[in-house]
């Protein structure tokens, strides 16, 4: 029985975390180690020890390498043709997500209020980001970040250069914050903590919001402050609306280019009008949400564009907006007042 249990355990570990590889045998890894030692004063023996035992992460490579992708491909092309927003909305904006968000907001209401006062980002938007990225800290990732980044940095794929830079920033962050790099878990792409920051974001956008002398995306208060600061640095404007649904003739919208990359003067958008009050005078983005039976069309503001700096997807930004609105409404209903 013990032998069977041991075999099962080995298979589980193998399937989840991959097999160990000595990356120091790769010339490019040796050059990377040389650079980290010469330019950033890392101990060469320390780095050789780290890279001599890297767990190969197949799940990480599945993003970019087709031969690893089949296992993780759950949606066929046939099902992608229509209704993409219906599926996205169903997966992202569940009632349980809203309820958990309201509880998170109430528990960390002081930190959220302080972030709003300092950075101008409304509590519901900070919470929505944390909710979608990590379900309010419950799912911050189970993959060893060092192994994931090393796999992506040194196994052939089209974004090796990007991940080598992220690996460099990760090692610098762990050195700066006095963290053992083998103890850090995150997503299969190397994102960390409640806000799922990539390592390169730590130095620029991570703040010690609880004033304990450490910057930890795993700590809710630091995550709250850092998400708010990230938005502020990308141009978030206090009190500005984010989006409004609009009407247009017909059921499918094909007249103009849509998405966060395109902007229009409202006066040029004939036969398109907001469905409710919308006090915003700057250019707007046209955001199309494809449903099974029709296209939903929205105006997106500058603040909508700021959300896409966190994740370059109009659907992601719209999910943040709609979740934030549900959180704000639900919090008011439950507690009789709002945080601001």
C-alpha positions as CSV (number, residue, x, y, z in Angstrom):
1,X,0.0,0.0,0.0
2,X,2.8,2.4,0.9
3,X,4.5,1.7,-2.5
4,X,1.2,2.4,-4.3
5,X,0.8,5.7,-2.4
6,X,4.3,6.7,-3.2
7,X,3.9,6.0,-6.9
8,X,0.6,8.0,-7.0
9,X,2.3,10.9,-5.2
10,X,5.2,10.9,-7.7
11,X,2.8,10.9,-10.6
12,X,0.8,13.8,-9.1
13,X,3.9,15.9,-8.5
14,X,5.3,15.1,-12.0
15,X,2.0,16.1,-13.6
16,X,1.7,19.3,-11.6
17,X,5.2,20.7,-11.4
18,X,7.1,18.9,-14.2
19,X,10.5,17.2,-14.0
20,X,13.8,18.6,-12.7
21,X,16.3,19.9,-15.3
22,X,19.8,21.3,-14.9
23,X,19.5,24.6,-16.7
24,X,23.2,25.4,-16.1
25,X,24.0,23.1,-19.0
26,X,22.4,25.6,-21.3
27,X,24.9,28.2,-22.7
28,X,22.3,31.0,-22.6
29,X,21.7,30.3,-18.9
30,X,25.4,30.5,-18.1
31,X,25.4,33.8,-19.9
32,X,22.4,35.0,-17.9
33,X,24.2,33.9,-14.6
34,X,27.3,35.8,-15.7
35,X,25.2,38.9,-16.3
36,X,23.4,38.7,-13.0
37,X,26.7,38.2,-11.1
38,X,28.7,40.9,-13.0
39,X,26.0,43.6,-13.2
40,X,23.8,43.0,-10.2
41,X,26.3,41.4,-7.8
42,X,24.6,38.1,-7.3
43,X,26.6,35.2,-5.9
44,X,27.5,33.0,-8.8
45,X,27.3,29.8,-6.7
46,X,23.9,30.7,-5.4
47,X,22.6,31.2,-9.0
48,X,24.2,28.0,-10.2
49,X,22.4,26.1,-7.3
50,X,19.1,27.7,-8.3
51,X,19.3,26.9,-12.0
52,X,20.7,23.4,-11.6
53,X,17.3,22.2,-10.3
54,X,14.6,23.9,-12.3
55,X,11.2,22.1,-12.6
56,X,10.2,22.2,-16.2
57,X,6.7,23.8,-16.5
58,X,4.8,22.4,-19.4
59,X,1.7,24.4,-18.5
60,X,3.6,27.7,-18.9
61,X,4.9,26.7,-22.4
62,X,1.4,25.7,-23.5
63,X,0.6,29.4,-23.9
64,X,3.1,29.7,-26.8
65,X,4.1,26.2,-28.0
66,X,1.4,24.2,-29.9
67,X,2.6,20.8,-29.0
68,X,1.9,21.5,-25.3
69,X,-1.4,23.2,-25.9
70,X,-3.8,20.4,-26.7
71,X,-4.3,19.3,-23.0
72,X,-5.3,22.9,-22.0
73,X,-7.5,23.7,-25.0
74,X,-11.1,23.5,-23.8
75,X,-13.1,25.7,-26.2
76,X,-13.3,24.7,-29.9
77,X,-13.4,27.2,-32.8
78,X,-17.0,26.3,-33.4
79,X,-18.1,27.7,-30.1
80,X,-16.1,30.9,-30.5
81,X,-18.1,32.2,-33.4
82,X,-20.9,33.9,-31.5
83,X,-21.8,34.8,-27.9
84,X,-18.3,35.4,-26.7
85,X,-19.5,38.0,-24.1
86,X,-22.3,35.6,-22.9
87,X,-19.6,33.0,-22.1
88,X,-17.2,35.6,-20.6
89,X,-19.9,37.2,-18.4
90,X,-21.1,33.8,-17.2
91,X,-17.6,32.8,-16.1
92,X,-16.4,36.1,-14.6
93,X,-19.5,37.9,-13.2
94,X,-20.9,35.1,-11.0
95,X,-23.0,36.1,-7.9
96,X,-20.5,34.4,-5.7
97,X,-17.8,36.7,-7.0
98,X,-20.0,39.7,-6.0
99,X,-20.8,38.4,-2.6
100,X,-17.1,37.6,-1.8
101,X,-16.1,41.0,-3.1
102,X,-18.6,42.8,-0.8
103,X,-17.1,40.9,2.2
104,X,-13.6,41.8,1.1
105,X,-14.5,45.4,0.8
106,X,-16.0,45.5,4.2
107,X,-13.0,43.7,5.8
108,X,-10.5,46.1,4.2
109,X,-12.7,49.2,4.1
110,X,-10.1,51.3,5.9
111,X,-7.3,50.5,3.5
112,X,-9.6,51.0,0.5
113,X,-10.8,54.3,1.8
114,X,-7.2,55.4,2.4
115,X,-6.2,54.3,-1.2
116,X,-9.1,56.3,-2.6
117,X,-8.1,59.4,-0.7
118,X,-4.4,59.0,-1.7
119,X,-4.7,57.9,-5.3
120,X,-8.3,58.7,-6.3
121,X,-9.3,55.2,-7.4
122,X,-12.7,54.1,-6.2
123,X,-12.8,51.1,-3.8
124,X,-15.0,49.1,-6.1
125,X,-12.5,49.2,-8.9
126,X,-9.6,48.2,-6.7
127,X,-11.7,45.3,-5.3
128,X,-12.8,44.3,-8.8
129,X,-9.3,43.9,-10.0
130,X,-8.3,41.8,-7.0
131,X,-11.5,39.8,-7.4
132,X,-10.9,38.9,-11.0
133,X,-7.2,38.4,-10.7
134,X,-7.2,36.2,-7.6
135,X,-10.7,35.8,-6.3
136,X,-9.8,38.2,-3.5
137,X,-6.6,36.4,-2.6
138,X,-8.0,32.8,-2.6
139,X,-6.4,31.8,-5.8
140,X,-3.0,33.5,-6.2
141,X,-1.4,30.7,-8.0
142,X,0.2,27.3,-7.2
143,X,3.1,27.3,-9.6
144,X,6.7,28.0,-8.5
145,X,7.4,31.4,-10.1
146,X,11.2,30.7,-10.4
147,X,10.5,27.5,-12.4
148,X,7.8,29.0,-14.5
149,X,9.9,32.1,-15.5
150,X,13.0,30.0,-16.1
151,X,11.0,27.6,-18.3
152,X,9.6,30.5,-20.4
153,X,12.9,32.3,-20.5
154,X,15.1,29.4,-21.7
155,X,12.8,27.0,-23.6
156,X,12.1,28.0,-27.2
157,X,9.0,30.3,-27.5
158,X,8.3,33.6,-29.2
159,X,8.4,35.6,-25.9
160,X,11.7,34.4,-24.5
161,X,13.2,37.9,-24.4
162,X,10.3,39.2,-22.3
163,X,10.4,36.4,-19.8
164,X,14.2,36.6,-19.4
165,X,13.6,40.2,-18.4
166,X,10.9,39.1,-16.0
167,X,13.2,36.5,-14.6
168,X,15.9,39.1,-14.0
169,X,13.3,41.4,-12.3
170,X,12.0,38.5,-10.2
171,X,15.5,37.7,-8.9
172,X,16.2,41.3,-8.2
173,X,12.9,41.6,-6.3
174,X,13.6,38.6,-4.2
175,X,17.1,39.9,-3.4
176,X,15.7,43.4,-2.6
177,X,12.9,42.1,-0.4
178,X,15.0,39.3,1.2
179,X,12.8,36.5,-0.1
180,X,13.8,32.9,-1.0
181,X,12.9,32.7,-4.7
182,X,11.9,29.1,-4.3
183,X,9.2,30.0,-1.8
184,X,7.3,32.3,-4.2
185,X,4.2,30.8,-5.9
186,X,2.1,32.4,-8.6
187,X,0.5,31.9,-11.9
188,X,1.9,29.6,-14.6
189,X,3.1,32.8,-16.4
190,X,4.9,34.2,-13.3
191,X,2.3,36.6,-12.0
192,X,2.3,37.0,-8.2
193,X,-0.2,37.8,-5.4
194,X,-3.6,39.2,-5.0
195,X,-3.2,41.6,-7.9
196,X,-1.1,39.2,-10.0
197,X,1.7,41.6,-10.7
198,X,4.5,40.5,-13.0
199,X,7.9,40.9,-11.4
200,X,8.7,43.9,-13.5
201,X,5.8,45.8,-11.9
202,X,7.2,45.4,-8.4
203,X,9.9,48.0,-8.6
204,X,7.7,50.6,-10.3
205,X,4.3,50.1,-8.9
206,X,4.5,48.1,-5.7
207,X,3.9,50.1,-2.5
208,X,4.3,49.3,1.2
209,X,0.8,50.3,2.0
210,X,0.7,48.8,5.5
211,X,4.0,50.4,6.4
212,X,5.7,47.2,7.7
213,X,8.9,47.8,5.7
214,X,8.0,45.1,3.1
215,X,6.4,45.2,-0.3
216,X,4.2,42.1,-0.6
217,X,1.5,41.5,-3.2
218,X,0.4,38.6,-1.0
219,X,-0.6,41.1,1.7
220,X,-4.1,42.5,1.1
221,X,-3.3,46.1,2.2
222,X,-0.1,46.2,0.0
223,X,-2.1,44.8,-2.9
224,X,-4.9,47.4,-2.4
225,X,-2.4,50.3,-2.4
226,X,-0.4,48.9,-5.3
227,X,-3.4,48.4,-7.6
228,X,-4.6,51.9,-6.8
229,X,-1.1,53.3,-7.5
230,X,-0.9,51.4,-10.7
231,X,-4.1,53.0,-12.0
232,X,-3.0,56.4,-10.8
233,X,0.4,56.1,-12.6
234,X,-1.5,55.1,-15.8
235,X,-3.7,58.2,-15.7
236,X,-6.8,57.3,-13.8
237,X,-9.0,60.4,-13.2
238,X,-10.8,60.7,-9.9
239,X,-14.6,60.9,-10.4
240,X,-14.6,60.3,-14.1
241,X,-17.1,57.8,-15.5
242,X,-15.8,54.6,-17.0
243,X,-18.5,53.4,-19.5
244,X,-22.1,53.7,-20.5
245,X,-24.2,51.5,-22.7
246,X,-25.4,53.0,-26.0
247,X,-28.2,52.4,-28.5
248,X,-27.6,51.9,-32.2
249,X,-29.7,50.8,-35.2
250,X,-29.9,47.1,-35.8
251,X,-28.7,44.0,-33.9
252,X,-25.1,43.7,-35.1
253,X,-22.7,46.6,-35.1
254,X,-20.2,46.7,-38.0
255,X,-20.2,50.3,-39.0
256,X,-17.0,51.4,-37.2
257,X,-13.9,49.9,-35.6
258,X,-14.4,49.0,-32.0
259,X,-12.1,48.3,-29.1
260,X,-9.9,50.3,-26.8
261,X,-7.4,51.2,-29.6
262,X,-9.9,53.4,-31.4
263,X,-11.4,56.8,-30.3
264,X,-14.1,59.0,-31.7
265,X,-15.7,62.4,-31.1
266,X,-19.2,61.8,-29.9
267,X,-20.7,64.3,-32.4
268,X,-19.3,62.1,-35.2
269,X,-21.1,59.0,-34.0
270,X,-24.5,59.4,-35.8
271,X,-27.4,57.4,-34.5
272,X,-25.5,56.3,-31.4
273,X,-26.7,57.6,-28.1
274,X,-26.2,56.8,-24.3
275,X,-29.0,54.9,-22.7
276,X,-28.6,56.9,-19.5
277,X,-27.0,60.2,-18.3
278,X,-23.4,60.4,-19.4
279,X,-21.5,63.6,-18.5
280,X,-18.3,63.1,-20.4
281,X,-17.0,65.4,-23.2
282,X,-13.7,63.8,-24.3
283,X,-13.3,61.2,-27.1
284,X,-14.8,57.8,-26.5
285,X,-14.0,54.2,-27.4
286,X,-16.7,52.0,-28.9
287,X,-16.8,48.7,-27.0
288,X,-18.6,45.9,-28.7
289,X,-19.8,42.9,-26.6
290,X,-20.8,40.0,-28.8
291,X,-23.9,38.1,-27.5
292,X,-25.6,35.2,-29.1
293,X,-28.5,37.2,-30.5
294,X,-27.1,40.7,-30.8
295,X,-24.1,43.0,-30.1
296,X,-24.1,45.2,-27.0
297,X,-22.4,48.5,-27.7
298,X,-20.9,50.8,-25.1
299,X,-18.9,54.0,-24.8
300,X,-15.7,53.7,-22.9
301,X,-13.9,56.7,-21.4
302,X,-10.3,57.4,-20.6
303,X,-10.7,55.5,-17.4
304,X,-11.9,52.5,-19.3
305,X,-8.6,52.7,-21.3
306,X,-6.6,52.9,-18.1
307,X,-8.2,49.5,-17.0
308,X,-6.9,48.0,-20.2
309,X,-3.4,48.9,-19.1
310,X,-3.8,46.2,-16.5
311,X,-4.9,43.7,-19.0
312,X,-5.0,44.5,-22.7
313,X,-8.5,43.3,-23.3
314,X,-11.7,45.3,-23.8
315,X,-13.7,42.4,-22.4
316,X,-11.5,42.4,-19.3
317,X,-12.0,46.1,-18.7
318,X,-15.7,45.8,-19.2
319,X,-15.8,42.9,-16.7
320,X,-14.0,45.1,-14.2
321,X,-16.5,47.9,-14.8
322,X,-19.5,45.7,-14.4
323,X,-18.2,43.9,-11.4
324,X,-17.3,47.2,-9.8
325,X,-20.8,48.5,-10.3
326,X,-22.3,45.4,-8.8
327,X,-20.0,45.6,-5.8
328,X,-20.9,49.3,-5.2
329,X,-24.6,48.6,-5.4
330,X,-24.4,45.5,-3.3
331,X,-22.3,47.1,-0.6
332,X,-24.7,50.0,-0.3
333,X,-27.6,47.6,0.0
334,X,-26.0,45.5,2.7
335,X,-24.4,48.2,4.8
336,X,-26.6,51.2,4.1
337,X,-23.8,53.4,3.0
338,X,-20.7,53.4,0.9
339,X,-17.0,53.6,1.6
340,X,-16.2,57.0,0.1
